[in-house]
């Protein structure tokens, strides 16, 4: 995580922002119907659009920074929402709000914000990519595919967007298309191991265990610090090849790297097949791996206590 600057308050100075906010958000022009002309003109300042835009930009930047910290997401959403009120015609404000909702797993709210951003900036690829991710979360895979394809037409060959498109194809049961787009994503960036990993998941489900093992080994060669391919490889070696010593070592390393992969539902959320999950549970029940899980849980608990 990057280091963040000290957080600035919502209102940098009462003189700087408050009058514009009052007019924009609370519509004070509707007050005092009697002698309205005498009251309104001399005492209420006019809205300075440039000032509102500047304040919205400040709030957007602060929202971006806060969104990187899960415990600050609520505050990030509040700032991003305020930015959309100050600059409702700025697509960036809606795109940022939609992106933060997406990080916070509020997919429906994300779609609402991103659709507004799309209407204001229909040729902005990031908006289409985020919409694709949001529709993926709501399990509207056809819409996810359409959104991601549109974004990739505007800005082709973005590995992360191609990977998301492959996932949407996979869950829409279009397996050949999923494999094809995964391969294209990896071809764009040979350090991007995620597509190879997911092709491995497909191969395992298809019964091609040797190819799955080959792909997961390739992922580990790219980045040995990642838990998912290590644990998947461990399960395959343990259940299909009888290579118990290597499998136990890999599984113990994997749970230390990411304890969440000891949870079957987390595996499902990451597109693991039921056969692979069942084979993984077998190795997770080995005493040596169980001990590694307990140790990882204790370490995690100690970190929480220190916080």
C-alpha positions as YAML, in Angstrom:
chain: A
units: angstrom
residues:
- id: 1
  name: UNK
  ca: [0.00, 0.00, 0.00]
- id: 2
  name: UNK
  ca: [1.29, 3.49, -0.79]
- id: 3
  name: UNK
  ca: [1.86, 5.95, 2.00]
- id: 4
  name: UNK
  ca: [-0.86, 8.54, 2.16]
- id: 5
  name: UNK
  ca: [-0.70, 12.22, 2.98]
- id: 6
  name: UNK
  ca: [-2.37, 13.43, 6.13]
- id: 7
  name: UNK
  ca: [-6.11, 13.48, 5.54]
- id: 8
  name: UNK
  ca: [-7.60, 16.87, 4.92]
- id: 9
  name: UNK
  ca: [-10.98, 17.82, 6.41]
- id: 10
  name: UNK
  ca: [-14.09, 18.03, 4.27]
- id: 11
  name: UNK
  ca: [-14.18, 21.79, 4.40]
- id: 12
  name: UNK
  ca: [-10.79, 23.44, 4.16]
- id: 13
  name: UNK
  ca: [-12.09, 26.78, 5.40]
- id: 14
  name: UNK
  ca: [-15.56, 28.08, 6.10]
- id: 15
  name: UNK
  ca: [-14.96, 31.07, 3.82]
- id: 16
  name: UNK
  ca: [-13.60, 28.87, 1.03]
- id: 17
  name: UNK
  ca: [-16.28, 26.23, 0.60]
- id: 18
  name: UNK
  ca: [-19.30, 26.60, 2.82]
- id: 19
  name: UNK
  ca: [-21.30, 29.24, 0.85]
- id: 20
  name: UNK
  ca: [-21.05, 27.28, -2.39]
- id: 21
  name: UNK
  ca: [-22.05, 24.06, -0.64]
- id: 22
  name: UNK
  ca: [-25.05, 25.68, 1.00]
- id: 23
  name: UNK
  ca: [-26.38, 26.93, -2.33]
- id: 24
  name: UNK
  ca: [-25.59, 23.78, -4.27]
- id: 25
  name: UNK
  ca: [-26.80, 21.20, -1.77]
- id: 26
  name: UNK
  ca: [-29.62, 22.88, 0.11]
- id: 27
  name: UNK
  ca: [-31.17, 25.12, -2.55]
- id: 28
  name: UNK
  ca: [-31.52, 28.24, -0.41]
- id: 29
  name: UNK
  ca: [-32.91, 30.21, -3.35]
- id: 30
  name: UNK
  ca: [-36.32, 28.76, -2.43]
- id: 31
  name: UNK
  ca: [-36.42, 30.51, 0.96]
- id: 32
  name: UNK
  ca: [-38.15, 33.74, 2.04]
- id: 33
  name: UNK
  ca: [-40.90, 34.25, -0.58]
- id: 34
  name: UNK
  ca: [-41.82, 37.64, 0.96]
- id: 35
  name: UNK
  ca: [-39.58, 40.49, -0.17]
- id: 36
  name: UNK
  ca: [-37.45, 37.89, -1.94]
- id: 37
  name: UNK
  ca: [-35.72, 40.35, -4.26]
- id: 38
  name: UNK
  ca: [-34.58, 42.55, -1.40]
- id: 39
  name: UNK
  ca: [-33.17, 39.57, 0.55]
- id: 40
  name: UNK
  ca: [-31.69, 37.30, -2.13]
- id: 41
  name: UNK
  ca: [-29.47, 39.59, -4.19]
- id: 42
  name: UNK
  ca: [-27.51, 41.57, -1.58]
- id: 43
  name: UNK
  ca: [-26.76, 38.82, 0.92]
- id: 44
  name: UNK
  ca: [-26.40, 35.45, -0.86]
- id: 45
  name: UNK
  ca: [-23.26, 34.91, -2.93]
- id: 46
  name: UNK
  ca: [-23.55, 33.50, -6.46]
- id: 47
  name: UNK
  ca: [-22.24, 30.01, -7.18]
- id: 48
  name: UNK
  ca: [-18.66, 29.99, -8.45]
- id: 49
  name: UNK
  ca: [-18.57, 27.02, -10.83]
- id: 50
  name: UNK
  ca: [-14.79, 27.01, -11.02]
- id: 51
  name: UNK
  ca: [-14.52, 26.93, -7.24]
- id: 52
  name: UNK
  ca: [-17.00, 24.04, -7.04]
- id: 53
  name: UNK
  ca: [-14.97, 22.13, -9.63]
- id: 54
  name: UNK
  ca: [-11.76, 22.72, -7.67]
- id: 55
  name: UNK
  ca: [-13.36, 21.53, -4.44]
- id: 56
  name: UNK
  ca: [-14.77, 18.48, -6.22]
- id: 57
  name: UNK
  ca: [-11.30, 17.63, -7.54]
- id: 58
  name: UNK
  ca: [-9.87, 17.84, -4.04]
- id: 59
  name: UNK
  ca: [-12.58, 15.54, -2.70]
- id: 60
  name: UNK
  ca: [-12.04, 13.07, -5.55]
- id: 61
  name: UNK
  ca: [-8.33, 12.84, -4.81]
- id: 62
  name: UNK
  ca: [-8.94, 12.32, -1.11]
- id: 63
  name: UNK
  ca: [-11.58, 9.68, -1.91]
- id: 64
  name: UNK
  ca: [-9.08, 7.83, -4.12]
- id: 65
  name: UNK
  ca: [-6.53, 7.74, -1.31]
- id: 66
  name: UNK
  ca: [-8.98, 6.71, 1.39]
- id: 67
  name: UNK
  ca: [-10.43, 3.94, -0.79]
- id: 68
  name: UNK
  ca: [-7.12, 2.05, -0.63]
- id: 69
  name: UNK
  ca: [-7.75, 1.36, 3.07]
- id: 70
  name: UNK
  ca: [-10.74, -0.96, 3.69]
- id: 71
  name: UNK
  ca: [-11.48, 0.64, 7.06]
- id: 72
  name: UNK
  ca: [-11.74, 4.06, 5.37]
- id: 73
  name: UNK
  ca: [-14.08, 3.06, 2.51]
- id: 74
  name: UNK
  ca: [-17.17, 4.56, 4.13]
- id: 75
  name: UNK
  ca: [-15.43, 7.91, 4.43]
- id: 76
  name: UNK
  ca: [-14.15, 7.58, 0.85]
- id: 77
  name: UNK
  ca: [-17.71, 7.00, -0.39]
- id: 78
  name: UNK
  ca: [-18.99, 10.06, 1.47]
- id: 79
  name: UNK
  ca: [-16.33, 12.26, -0.11]
- id: 80
  name: UNK
  ca: [-16.86, 10.83, -3.56]
- id: 81
  name: UNK
  ca: [-20.63, 11.35, -3.27]
- id: 82
  name: UNK
  ca: [-20.08, 14.96, -2.26]
- id: 83
  name: UNK
  ca: [-17.82, 15.39, -5.29]
- id: 84
  name: UNK
  ca: [-20.65, 14.21, -7.56]
- id: 85
  name: UNK
  ca: [-22.93, 16.82, -6.00]
- id: 86
  name: UNK
  ca: [-20.41, 19.59, -6.52]
- id: 87
  name: UNK
  ca: [-19.54, 18.48, -10.07]
- id: 88
  name: UNK
  ca: [-22.49, 16.43, -11.39]
- id: 89
  name: UNK
  ca: [-21.40, 16.89, -15.03]
- id: 90
  name: UNK
  ca: [-17.88, 15.65, -14.39]
- id: 91
  name: UNK
  ca: [-17.67, 11.97, -15.40]
- id: 92
  name: UNK
  ca: [-14.59, 11.46, -13.21]
- id: 93
  name: UNK
  ca: [-16.59, 12.08, -10.06]
- id: 94
  name: UNK
  ca: [-19.12, 9.38, -10.97]
- id: 95
  name: UNK
  ca: [-16.40, 6.99, -12.16]
- id: 96
  name: UNK
  ca: [-14.51, 7.36, -8.87]
- id: 97
  name: UNK
  ca: [-17.67, 6.85, -6.82]
- id: 98
  name: UNK
  ca: [-18.52, 3.77, -8.87]
- id: 99
  name: UNK
  ca: [-15.00, 2.42, -8.48]
- id: 100
  name: UNK
  ca: [-15.07, 2.82, -4.70]
- id: 101
  name: UNK
  ca: [-18.47, 1.12, -4.47]
- id: 102
  name: UNK
  ca: [-16.96, -1.71, -6.51]
- id: 103
  name: UNK
  ca: [-14.03, -2.05, -4.07]
- id: 104
  name: UNK
  ca: [-16.56, -2.10, -1.24]
- id: 105
  name: UNK
  ca: [-18.54, -4.92, -2.92]
- id: 106
  name: UNK
  ca: [-21.58, -2.70, -3.44]
- id: 107
  name: UNK
  ca: [-22.07, -3.73, -7.05]
- id: 108
  name: UNK
  ca: [-25.57, -2.34, -7.62]
- id: 109
  name: UNK
  ca: [-24.60, 1.09, -6.30]
- id: 110
  name: UNK
  ca: [-21.46, 0.90, -8.42]
- id: 111
  name: UNK
  ca: [-23.49, 0.21, -11.57]
- id: 112
  name: UNK
  ca: [-25.77, 3.20, -10.89]
- id: 113
  name: UNK
  ca: [-22.79, 5.57, -10.56]
- id: 114
  name: UNK
  ca: [-20.88, 4.07, -13.50]
- id: 115
  name: UNK
  ca: [-23.89, 4.27, -15.82]
- id: 116
  name: UNK
  ca: [-23.97, 8.02, -15.11]
- id: 117
  name: UNK
  ca: [-20.25, 8.24, -15.85]
- id: 118
  name: UNK
  ca: [-20.80, 6.28, -19.09]
- id: 119
  name: UNK
  ca: [-23.55, 8.67, -20.20]
- id: 120
  name: UNK
  ca: [-21.19, 11.63, -19.68]
- id: 121
  name: UNK
  ca: [-18.09, 9.94, -21.17]
- id: 122
  name: UNK
  ca: [-19.13, 7.07, -23.47]
- id: 123
  name: UNK
  ca: [-15.62, 6.70, -24.92]
- id: 124
  name: UNK
  ca: [-13.79, 6.33, -21.59]
- id: 125
  name: UNK
  ca: [-12.53, 2.71, -21.44]
- id: 126
  name: UNK
  ca: [-11.99, 2.63, -17.66]
- id: 127
  name: UNK
  ca: [-15.70, 3.25, -17.11]
- id: 128
  name: UNK
  ca: [-16.58, 0.29, -19.35]
- id: 129
  name: UNK
  ca: [-14.01, -1.92, -17.60]
- id: 130
  name: UNK
  ca: [-15.39, -1.05, -14.17]
- id: 131
  name: UNK
  ca: [-18.94, -1.62, -15.39]
- id: 132
  name: UNK
  ca: [-17.88, -5.05, -16.59]
- id: 133
  name: UNK
  ca: [-16.49, -5.87, -13.15]
- id: 134
  name: UNK
  ca: [-19.64, -4.60, -11.45]
- id: 135
  name: UNK
  ca: [-21.93, -6.67, -13.69]
- id: 136
  name: UNK
  ca: [-19.68, -9.65, -12.99]
- id: 137
  name: UNK
  ca: [-20.32, -9.17, -9.26]
- id: 138
  name: UNK
  ca: [-24.09, -9.13, -9.84]
- id: 139
  name: UNK
  ca: [-23.73, -12.30, -11.96]
- id: 140
  name: UNK
  ca: [-25.01, -10.55, -15.08]
- id: 141
  name: UNK
  ca: [-22.37, -12.17, -17.23]
- id: 142
  name: UNK
  ca: [-23.78, -11.18, -20.63]
- id: 143
  name: UNK
  ca: [-23.71, -7.51, -19.59]
- id: 144
  name: UNK
  ca: [-20.23, -7.97, -18.13]
- id: 145
  name: UNK
  ca: [-19.01, -9.44, -21.41]
- id: 146
  name: UNK
  ca: [-20.59, -6.65, -23.45]
- id: 147
  name: UNK
  ca: [-19.15, -3.90, -21.23]
- id: 148
  name: UNK
  ca: [-15.64, -5.37, -21.22]
- id: 149
  name: UNK
  ca: [-15.69, -5.94, -24.98]
- id: 150
  name: UNK
  ca: [-16.71, -2.32, -25.54]
- id: 151
  name: UNK
  ca: [-13.90, -1.07, -23.33]
- id: 152
  name: UNK
  ca: [-11.38, -3.28, -25.13]
- id: 153
  name: UNK
  ca: [-12.52, -1.94, -28.50]
- id: 154
  name: UNK
  ca: [-11.73, 1.58, -27.27]
- id: 155
  name: UNK
  ca: [-8.45, 0.56, -25.59]
- id: 156
  name: UNK
  ca: [-7.30, -2.90, -26.74]
- id: 157
  name: UNK
  ca: [-4.85, -5.31, -25.18]
- id: 158
  name: UNK
  ca: [-5.28, -4.43, -21.50]
- id: 159
  name: UNK
  ca: [-4.34, -7.68, -19.69]
- id: 160
  name: UNK
  ca: [-6.43, -7.09, -16.56]
- id: 161
  name: UNK
  ca: [-9.56, -6.27, -18.59]
- id: 162
  name: UNK
  ca: [-8.94, -9.27, -20.83]
- id: 163
  name: UNK
  ca: [-8.60, -11.46, -17.73]
- id: 164
  name: UNK
  ca: [-11.94, -10.16, -16.41]
- id: 165
  name: UNK
  ca: [-13.50, -10.91, -19.80]
- id: 166
  name: UNK
  ca: [-12.12, -14.45, -19.63]
- id: 167
  name: UNK
  ca: [-13.68, -14.89, -16.19]
- id: 168
  name: UNK
  ca: [-17.04, -13.67, -17.49]
- id: 169
  name: UNK
  ca: [-16.84, -16.12, -20.40]
- id: 170
  name: UNK
  ca: [-15.92, -18.90, -17.98]
- id: 171
  name: UNK
  ca: [-18.92, -18.30, -15.72]
- id: 172
  name: UNK
  ca: [-21.14, -17.88, -18.77]
- id: 173
  name: UNK
  ca: [-20.01, -21.41, -19.71]
- id: 174
  name: UNK
  ca: [-18.22, -20.28, -22.88]
- id: 175
  name: UNK
  ca: [-15.08, -22.26, -22.10]
- id: 176
  name: UNK
  ca: [-13.24, -22.08, -25.47]
- id: 177
  name: UNK
  ca: [-13.68, -18.28, -25.54]
- id: 178
  name: UNK
  ca: [-12.47, -18.06, -21.93]
- id: 179
  name: UNK
  ca: [-9.29, -19.99, -22.73]
- id: 180
  name: UNK
  ca: [-8.68, -17.94, -25.89]
- id: 181
  name: UNK
  ca: [-8.93, -14.60, -24.11]
- id: 182
  name: UNK
  ca: [-6.83, -15.85, -21.16]
- id: 183
  name: UNK
  ca: [-4.09, -16.83, -23.61]
- id: 184
  name: UNK
  ca: [-4.26, -13.40, -25.26]
- id: 185
  name: UNK
  ca: [-4.04, -11.69, -21.87]
- id: 186
  name: UNK
  ca: [-0.93, -13.66, -20.95]
- id: 187
  name: UNK
  ca: [0.60, -12.93, -24.36]
- id: 188
  name: UNK
  ca: [0.33, -9.21, -23.56]
- id: 189
  name: UNK
  ca: [2.27, -9.55, -20.30]
- id: 190
  name: UNK
  ca: [4.34, -12.63, -19.49]
- id: 191
  name: UNK
  ca: [4.56, -11.55, -15.82]
- id: 192
  name: UNK
  ca: [0.76, -11.62, -15.53]
- id: 193
  name: UNK
  ca: [0.27, -15.16, -14.19]
- id: 194
  name: UNK
  ca: [-3.47, -15.01, -13.42]
- id: 195
  name: UNK
  ca: [-4.64, -16.18, -16.89]
- id: 196
  name: UNK
  ca: [-2.35, -19.22, -16.76]
- id: 197
  name: UNK
  ca: [-3.69, -20.05, -13.30]
- id: 198
  name: UNK
  ca: [-7.28, -19.97, -14.51]
- id: 199
  name: UNK
  ca: [-6.53, -22.08, -17.56]
- id: 200
  name: UNK
  ca: [-5.09, -24.53, -15.03]
- id: 201
  name: UNK
  ca: [-8.41, -24.47, -13.15]
- id: 202
  name: UNK
  ca: [-10.22, -25.29, -16.39]
- id: 203
  name: UNK
  ca: [-7.81, -28.09, -17.31]
- id: 204
  name: UNK
  ca: [-8.19, -29.65, -13.86]
- id: 205
  name: UNK
  ca: [-11.96, -29.65, -14.18]
- id: 206
  name: UNK
  ca: [-11.62, -31.22, -17.64]
- id: 207
  name: UNK
  ca: [-9.45, -34.00, -16.20]
- id: 208
  name: UNK
  ca: [-6.23, -32.85, -17.84]
- id: 209
  name: UNK
  ca: [-4.25, -32.93, -14.60]
- id: 210
  name: UNK
  ca: [-0.82, -32.95, -16.24]
- id: 211
  name: UNK
  ca: [-1.49, -29.68, -18.08]
- id: 212
  name: UNK
  ca: [-2.97, -28.11, -14.95]
- id: 213
  name: UNK
  ca: [0.18, -29.04, -13.03]
- id: 214
  name: UNK
  ca: [2.37, -27.62, -15.82]
- id: 215
  name: UNK
  ca: [0.46, -24.32, -15.79]
- id: 216
  name: UNK
  ca: [0.55, -23.91, -12.01]
- id: 217
  name: UNK
  ca: [4.28, -24.60, -11.98]
- id: 218
  name: UNK
  ca: [4.67, -21.88, -14.61]
- id: 219
  name: UNK
  ca: [2.71, -19.47, -12.37]
- id: 220
  name: UNK
  ca: [4.98, -20.22, -9.41]
- id: 221
  name: UNK
  ca: [8.04, -19.67, -11.60]
- id: 222
  name: UNK
  ca: [6.67, -16.21, -12.42]
- id: 223
  name: UNK
  ca: [5.87, -15.32, -8.79]
- id: 224
  name: UNK
  ca: [6.67, -17.72, -5.96]
- id: 225
  name: UNK
  ca: [4.94, -15.50, -3.38]
- id: 226
  name: UNK
  ca: [1.41, -16.27, -4.56]
- id: 227
  name: UNK
  ca: [-0.72, -18.72, -2.58]
- id: 228
  name: UNK
  ca: [-3.30, -19.79, -5.16]
- id: 229
  name: UNK
  ca: [-1.16, -21.68, -7.70]
- id: 230
  name: UNK
  ca: [0.92, -23.20, -4.88]
- id: 231
  name: UNK
  ca: [-2.11, -24.66, -3.12]
- id: 232
  name: UNK
  ca: [-3.74, -25.81, -6.37]
- id: 233
  name: UNK
  ca: [-0.49, -27.51, -7.39]
- id: 234
  name: UNK
  ca: [-0.19, -29.08, -3.94]
- id: 235
  name: UNK
  ca: [-3.70, -30.54, -4.21]
- id: 236
  name: UNK
  ca: [-2.99, -31.92, -7.67]
- id: 237
  name: UNK
  ca: [0.32, -33.50, -6.67]
- id: 238
  name: UNK
  ca: [-1.14, -34.96, -3.48]
- id: 239
  name: UNK
  ca: [-4.34, -36.41, -4.96]
- id: 240
  name: UNK
  ca: [-3.40, -37.23, -8.55]
- id: 241
  name: UNK
  ca: [0.35, -37.94, -8.48]
- id: 242
  name: UNK
  ca: [1.05, -39.21, -4.98]
- id: 243
  name: UNK
  ca: [3.91, -36.74, -4.55]
- id: 244
  name: UNK
  ca: [3.11, -36.20, -0.90]
- id: 245
  name: UNK
  ca: [6.32, -34.62, 0.41]
- id: 246
  name: UNK
  ca: [6.41, -31.82, -2.18]
- id: 247
  name: UNK
  ca: [2.64, -31.34, -1.92]
- id: 248
  name: UNK
  ca: [2.72, -30.91, 1.87]
- id: 249
  name: UNK
  ca: [5.58, -28.40, 1.62]
- id: 250
  name: UNK
  ca: [3.73, -26.35, -1.02]
- id: 251
  name: UNK
  ca: [0.43, -26.42, 0.88]
- id: 252
  name: UNK
  ca: [2.14, -25.30, 4.12]
- id: 253
  name: UNK
  ca: [3.77, -22.39, 2.27]
- id: 254
  name: UNK
  ca: [0.47, -21.46, 0.60]
- id: 255
  name: UNK
  ca: [-1.59, -21.15, 3.79]
- id: 256
  name: UNK
  ca: [1.12, -18.98, 5.33]
- id: 257
  name: UNK
  ca: [0.95, -16.69, 2.29]
- id: 258
  name: UNK
  ca: [-2.85, -16.42, 2.26]
- id: 259
  name: UNK
  ca: [-4.88, -18.12, 4.96]
- id: 260
  name: UNK
  ca: [-8.13, -17.43, 3.08]
- id: 261
  name: UNK
  ca: [-7.31, -20.29, 0.72]
- id: 262
  name: UNK
  ca: [-7.96, -22.73, 3.55]
- id: 263
  name: UNK
  ca: [-11.66, -21.76, 3.25]
- id: 264
  name: UNK
  ca: [-13.71, -23.73, 0.65]
- id: 265
  name: UNK
  ca: [-16.00, -20.77, -0.07]
- id: 266
  name: UNK
  ca: [-13.02, -18.57, -0.84]
- id: 267
  name: UNK
  ca: [-11.85, -21.20, -3.33]
- id: 268
  name: UNK
  ca: [-15.31, -21.18, -4.95]
- id: 269
  name: UNK
  ca: [-15.24, -17.39, -5.14]
- id: 270
  name: UNK
  ca: [-11.98, -17.75, -7.07]
- id: 271
  name: UNK
  ca: [-13.57, -20.15, -9.59]
- id: 272
  name: UNK
  ca: [-12.16, -23.44, -8.26]
- id: 273
  name: UNK
  ca: [-14.10, -26.55, -9.28]
- id: 274
  name: UNK
  ca: [-15.69, -28.78, -6.66]
- id: 275
  name: UNK
  ca: [-13.24, -31.59, -7.52]
- id: 276
  name: UNK
  ca: [-10.25, -29.34, -6.93]
- id: 277
  name: UNK
  ca: [-11.79, -28.06, -3.68]
- id: 278
  name: UNK
  ca: [-12.36, -31.65, -2.47]
- id: 279
  name: UNK
  ca: [-8.77, -32.59, -3.34]
- id: 280
  name: UNK
  ca: [-7.49, -29.46, -1.57]
- id: 281
  name: UNK
  ca: [-9.44, -30.25, 1.59]
- id: 282
  name: UNK
  ca: [-7.68, -33.65, 1.70]
- id: 283
  name: UNK
  ca: [-4.26, -32.04, 1.92]
- id: 284
  name: UNK
  ca: [-5.42, -29.31, 4.29]
- id: 285
  name: UNK
  ca: [-6.38, -32.08, 6.74]
- id: 286
  name: UNK
  ca: [-2.82, -33.45, 6.83]
- id: 287
  name: UNK
  ca: [-1.33, -32.85, 10.34]
- id: 288
  name: UNK
  ca: [1.65, -30.88, 9.05]
- id: 289
  name: UNK
  ca: [-0.55, -28.58, 6.97]
- id: 290
  name: UNK
  ca: [-3.04, -28.26, 9.84]
- id: 291
  name: UNK
  ca: [-0.18, -27.11, 12.07]
- id: 292
  name: UNK
  ca: [0.80, -24.51, 9.44]
- id: 293
  name: UNK
  ca: [-2.81, -23.26, 9.38]
- id: 294
  name: UNK
  ca: [-2.87, -22.92, 13.18]
- id: 295
  name: UNK
  ca: [0.43, -21.04, 13.12]
- id: 296
  name: UNK
  ca: [-0.86, -18.71, 10.41]
- id: 297
  name: UNK
  ca: [-4.05, -18.07, 12.39]
- id: 298
  name: UNK
  ca: [-2.01, -17.21, 15.50]
- id: 299
  name: UNK
  ca: [0.18, -14.82, 13.52]
- id: 300
  name: UNK
  ca: [-2.92, -13.16, 12.07]
- id: 301
  name: UNK
  ca: [-4.45, -12.84, 15.54]
- id: 302
  name: UNK
  ca: [-1.26, -11.24, 16.90]
- id: 303
  name: UNK
  ca: [-1.27, -8.67, 14.09]
- id: 304
  name: UNK
  ca: [-4.89, -7.74, 14.88]
- id: 305
  name: UNK
  ca: [-4.02, -7.39, 18.57]
- id: 306
  name: UNK
  ca: [-1.15, -5.04, 17.78]
- id: 307
  name: UNK
  ca: [-3.47, -2.87, 15.67]
...
